[in-house]
Amino acid sequence: MAHSSSPAALDALRRQVRALETEDRVTRAVLPFGVPPLDARLPGGGLALGSLHEVAGGAEEALYGATAARFAAGILARAQGEVLWCRRQADLFAPSLAQAGLPPERVIFADASDEAGVLAAMEEGLRWPGLAGVVGEVGKLTMTASRRLQLAAEKSGQIAIAVRRWRRVADAADLGQPTAAQTRWRVSTLPSSPLPVPGVGRPRWFLELLRCRAGDAFDIELEACDAKGHLRLPAPLANRPAGPHAGQERAVA
C-alpha cells in the first residue's frame, strides 16, 4: 500500500502529534511556580509532575552547579515529602538548600562514586512512594538513561531533576544533546536587586527554558528562591502589564 509523503500530509501528521503531546501535558498534574508570566508559558500552567527535568548553570556555574541546585531545591521545597539527593561530589552546601526552602531534615543524601551510580540511585529512589522527588548530579545524560528516569518518574508520579554539572566548561556542550526530559533549564546569576538603603538585595537569576515538550522556549529575569522556594518577578517587571516583553520567546533548542 502506498503511503502519502507529501509536505501537506507530513504537516498534518506533525500537528496531530503535537496536539496529542499537548493534551497529555495539560491533563497531567503540574506544580506551578506561582509566577504568572512563567507558568503561562508551561503546558498545564506549571512544571509537570511524574516527569524528568534538567537544570544546568550558566557560564562557570556549569562546573559548580550551586545555582542549578538552588533552583532545583526551590522546586522541591514546594512539593510534599522528603527529597533524595544523589551526588558524586560531597561539596553541596546544605545551608544554601535551606535558604531555598529545603531544610536538612527533608533531604536524604546518597553518595555514589561515579555517574552510573548516581543514575542507578535516582532510578531506585523513584520506585519509593512518598518522596517529593529525586535529584541527581550528572554531567553526561544519554537518551537511554534519561528514558529510564522518565519512565520511573511516570510510574511514581514524582519529580525527577537532573542537575547537570561538568568537570570542564567545554563539556557543557553536552547540554545540547537530545534526552527524554520534559523540560531543560539553564540558570545564570545576575546582579542582586537594588535596595533603597545600603546592603545586598535579593539574588537575581536569568532563567532560560531551553526545551519544553509541547511548549516553546523562552527566557525571563527573576528574583531567586526565597526561604519557601518561591521565585518572584523583579519590581520593574512585576509592575509592567503582562505581555511577551516579560519573558522573551526563542526558538526551541
C-alpha positions in Angstrom: 0.0 0.0 0.0 1.4 3.4 -1.0 1.8 6.0 1.8 1.5 9.7 1.1 4.7 11.6 1.9 3.6 15.0 0.5 4.6 18.1 2.6 0.9 18.7 3.4 0.4 15.2 4.7 3.6 15.5 6.8 2.5 18.8 8.2 -0.9 17.4 9.2 0.8 14.4 10.9 3.1 16.8 12.9 0.1 18.8 14.0 -1.7 15.7 15.2 1.4 14.5 17.2 1.8 18.0 18.7 -1.9 18.0 19.7 -1.6 14.6 21.4 1.6 15.8 23.3 -0.2 19.0 24.4 -3.2 17.1 25.6 -1.1 14.7 27.6 0.9 17.5 29.2 -2.2 19.6 30.0 -4.1 16.7 31.7 -1.1 15.6 33.8 -0.7 17.1 37.3 1.7 20.1 37.5 3.5 22.1 40.2 3.0 25.9 39.4 5.9 28.3 40.1 3.4 30.9 41.2 4.9 33.4 38.7 2.2 34.1 36.1 4.5 35.0 33.2 6.4 31.8 33.8 3.5 29.4 34.5 1.6 30.8 31.4 4.4 29.5 29.1 4.4 26.0 30.6 1.9 23.3 29.3 -0.8 22.9 32.0 0.4 26.0 33.9 3.3 24.6 35.8 6.2 22.0 36.0 4.9 18.5 35.1 4.9 16.0 37.9 5.8 12.4 37.2 8.5 13.7 34.8 12.2 14.2 34.3 13.6 17.8 34.2 17.1 19.0 33.5 18.7 22.0 35.1 22.2 23.5 34.5 24.1 26.6 35.5 25.3 29.2 33.0 29.0 30.0 32.4 31.2 28.7 35.2 28.2 27.6 37.1 28.2 24.7 34.7 31.1 23.3 36.8 29.9 24.1 40.3 26.1 23.7 40.0 25.3 25.8 43.0 22.7 28.0 41.2 21.2 25.0 39.5 21.0 23.1 42.8 19.2 26.0 44.5 16.7 26.2 41.6 16.0 22.5 42.0 15.7 22.9 45.8 13.2 25.7 45.3 11.0 23.5 43.1 11.0 20.5 45.5 10.6 22.8 48.6 7.0 23.4 47.3 6.3 19.7 47.0 5.3 17.4 49.8 7.7 14.8 51.3 11.4 14.1 51.6 13.9 14.5 48.8 16.5 12.0 47.7 19.6 13.9 46.5 22.1 11.7 44.7 25.6 13.2 44.2 29.1 12.2 43.1 30.9 15.0 45.0 30.2 15.8 48.6 30.5 19.6 48.1 26.9 20.6 48.2 26.3 23.5 50.6 23.3 22.4 52.6 22.5 25.8 54.1 22.0 27.1 50.6 19.3 24.5 50.0 17.7 25.6 53.3 17.7 29.2 52.1 15.7 28.0 49.1 13.1 26.3 51.3 14.6 22.8 51.6 15.8 22.2 55.2 18.3 19.4 56.0 15.6 17.2 57.7 13.8 16.9 54.3 16.9 15.8 52.4 18.3 12.3 52.1 21.8 12.3 50.6 23.0 9.3 48.5 26.7 9.5 47.5 28.0 7.5 44.6 31.5 7.0 43.2 30.6 7.8 39.6 27.7 9.0 37.4 26.5 5.5 36.7 26.0 5.1 40.5 24.1 8.4 40.6 21.8 7.4 37.8 21.1 4.0 39.4 20.4 5.6 42.8 18.0 8.1 41.1 16.1 5.3 39.4 15.9 3.3 42.6 14.7 6.3 44.5 11.9 6.9 42.0 10.5 3.5 42.9 9.9 4.5 46.5 6.5 6.1 47.3 6.1 9.2 49.4 9.1 11.1 48.2 8.7 14.7 46.9 11.2 14.0 44.2 14.7 12.8 43.3 17.7 14.9 42.3 20.8 13.6 40.7 24.0 15.5 39.8 25.3 14.2 36.5 27.3 15.5 33.5 26.5 13.2 30.7 22.9 12.1 30.3 22.2 9.7 27.4 18.9 9.2 25.8 18.8 5.6 27.2 19.5 6.8 30.8 17.0 9.7 30.6 14.3 7.4 29.2 14.7 5.1 32.2 14.4 8.0 34.6 11.4 9.4 32.7 9.6 6.1 32.8 10.3 5.6 36.5 9.1 9.1 37.3 5.9 8.5 35.3 5.2 5.4 37.3 5.8 7.0 40.7 4.4 10.5 39.9 7.5 12.1 41.5 9.6 14.9 40.1 13.0 13.8 38.8 15.6 16.5 38.4 19.0 16.0 36.7 21.3 18.8 37.9 23.8 18.9 35.1 27.4 19.8 36.1 30.7 19.1 34.3 34.4 19.0 35.1 35.2 21.4 32.3 33.2 24.3 30.8 33.8 22.9 27.3 31.9 19.7 28.4 28.8 21.7 28.9 28.1 21.4 25.2 26.6 18.1 26.0 23.6 20.0 27.3 22.5 20.3 23.6 22.2 16.6 23.1 18.7 15.2 23.0 17.2 13.5 26.1 13.8 12.3 27.2 13.5 15.1 29.8 10.2 17.1 29.6 12.0 20.4 30.2 15.6 21.7 30.1 16.5 24.8 32.1 19.6 27.0 32.4 20.1 29.4 35.3 22.6 32.2 35.3 23.3 34.7 38.1 22.6 38.4 37.7 23.4 41.4 39.9 21.2 41.4 43.0 18.1 43.5 43.1 18.8 47.1 44.3 17.8 48.2 47.8 16.6 51.7 48.9 19.2 51.5 51.7 22.8 50.2 51.8 23.0 46.4 51.7 22.8 43.3 49.5 19.4 42.8 47.8 17.8 39.5 46.8 19.8 37.5 44.3 18.5 37.6 40.7 18.6 34.9 38.0 18.4 34.8 34.2 16.2 31.7 33.7 16.2 30.1 30.3 13.8 27.3 29.3 15.9 25.7 26.6 13.5 22.9 25.8 9.9 22.1 26.6 7.8 19.3 25.2 4.6 20.7 23.7 5.8 24.2 24.6 8.1 27.0 23.4 11.5 28.0 24.7 11.8 31.4 26.4 13.8 33.3 29.0 12.9 35.6 31.9 14.6 37.5 34.7 13.5 36.6 38.2 14.5 37.1 41.8 15.9 33.9 43.3 14.0 31.4 45.5 13.1 32.7 48.9 13.0 30.6 52.1 9.8 28.9 51.0 11.0 28.1 47.4 9.2 30.9 45.7 10.5 32.9 42.8 9.5 36.5 42.2 9.5 39.0 39.4 11.8 41.9 40.0 9.8 45.0 40.8 10.3 46.8 37.4 8.9 43.7 35.7 6.2 43.0 38.2 4.8 46.5 37.6 4.5 46.0 33.9 1.4 44.8 32.1 1.5 41.1 31.2 2.9 40.5 27.7 5.7 39.0 25.7 8.2 41.6 27.0 8.1 40.0 30.5 9.7 36.8 29.0 11.2 36.6 25.6 10.2 33.7 23.4 13.0 32.0 21.5 13.4 29.1 19.1 13.2 25.7 20.8 16.7 24.3 21.5 
